[in-house]
């Protein structure tokens, strides 16, 4: 019996030690990058344990499943996590054109979804004691894709030969896996725009077009492979709903991950959530500054109020933030209540100013300023950040982010204590031990990221 975590870790280490040594050789990775060997091995083993619990839960109706078969499924999730991390790092290295990157990810998709093996110009020795040249992200990704291909094909063989699942059912689950992987890769390709200093790429663009494609499918895509019966499909829906709820408890896992990776991303010239939030606040401040200094006539103000309201309501994280209680905010909830219009002209002006401050103020000091002072301050932070990113001045860019307190806004707006307490109480209504174990592992991973992000923000 190896279903205890220490027993599972030993099994996964023994089964994969040579493959991991080959793929993630110690001399392979620059220790100054995020892509570190130790970090990736930890993710592999955590992913494998999580994958085992998920497989046991989703496939609990398949009584013919053996422990070794669940372990194979667990390794699908583990190698999947490493593959998408490697592919993301390869794209971030900017060592290829956008067109070539798109073609490469299309090849990866064919391999991962079980259609063909990825090859490269270089002949790779099967000797697991060897490794690839320093920082060869493409070769790492190719090798991981092929390992993942082996695991997916083995799972299909188990389904056909031992579980006697019809090919039509397997094709459907594999096609869903391919669609979600394709969506994730589309998000990774779109994220190449994060290297461009173009003001149309702001917080609204990043949140609506990039984050969900990358973050959510990064967990859900491979689980589609296990939807082989009505029972497993129903279990998948419960797991998916629980995961999305938990993800929302932290607003979005990708946001806090962006804070922990801020220094490394900035070194690469990549803009992430804190940078995009600052750019959007600066754009709002530029629009508001004329009003804050001299005011406008009622028609102009009415138009401005409508414009600002629409921008904020579509951008979230710019909405429903006040100085009374930073940690007790819930997006999309009290916007109309706090900033609703009346026929009184003075009331209109006060509401517009309150709305504007809530969108661009990030701490108590900001709320103590006049709107004009705050607008000028945020415009200055935005200009400084963009200039620093344009000239690859990492320290100045990080200073602009730090002084603007945008990372603090992200951390404060997460209702971490209340939402996680609610999540933990919700677990009491679940009765499957493997589902509970899976959700607890996900929560622990998100909470580790949150704590690290909070420490970085408060440093």
Number of C-alpha atoms within 10 A of each C-alpha: 6 13 14 9 14 11 13 18 17 12 15 21 16 10 13 14 14 16 17 20 17 21 23 22 20 15 14 20 20 13 12 8 13 15 18 15 20 13 10 18 18 11 18 23 21 21 24 27 28 25 24 27 25 27 25 26 21 25 21 16 14 14 8 11 17 10 14 11 17 19 23 20 26 25 27 26 29 24 24 26 22 21 23 21 16 23 25 19 19 21 22 21 14 13 12 13 10 15 9 11 19 17 12 18 20 15 18 28 22 17 22 28 23 20 13 14 17 19 14 10 6 7 7 13 11 9 10 14 13 16 21 19 13 12 17 15 23 19 22 23 25 23 21 27 29 21 21 25 26 16 22 24 15 16 18 20 14 15 19 14 9 11 15 10 16 11 12 10 14 19 14 15 21 23 15 19 24 21 17 21 25 21 18 23 24 17 19 24 21 16 22 17 16 21 19 15 16 10 13 11 17 23 25 21 16 21 21 13 14 20 21 18 21 24 17 19 21 19 17 19 21 25 23 20 23 23 23 23 17 10 14 20 17 13 21 21 13 13 21 16 12 17 19 13 15 22 18 14 22 24 21 20 21 21 23 27 17 20 26 20 15 23 17 16 20 21 17 17 22 21 25 23 23 24 28 22 27 27 24 27 28 22 18 21 26 15 15 22 18 13 19 20 13 9 13 14 9 12 9 12 17 16 11 17 21 12 12 17 20 11 16 22 16 16 20 17 25 27 26 24 27 21 16 8 10 19 18 16 17 16 16 13 11 14 17 11 8 12 19 13 17 10 7 8 13 9 14 19 20 13 18 24 20 16 24 26 24 20 24 30 26 24 18 12 10 21 17 12 14 13 23 17 15 22 29 16 18 26 22 15 23 26 14 17 24 22 15 20 24 15 11 16 16 20 15 17 25 20 15 23 22 17 12 25 19 25 27 21 22 23 23 19 22 24 18 18 13 12 17 16 11 13 18 15 11 11 16 9 9 10 9 12 11 18 23 20 17 22 21 16 17 19 20 12 14 21 17 13 20 22 14 16 24 19 11 15 18 12 7
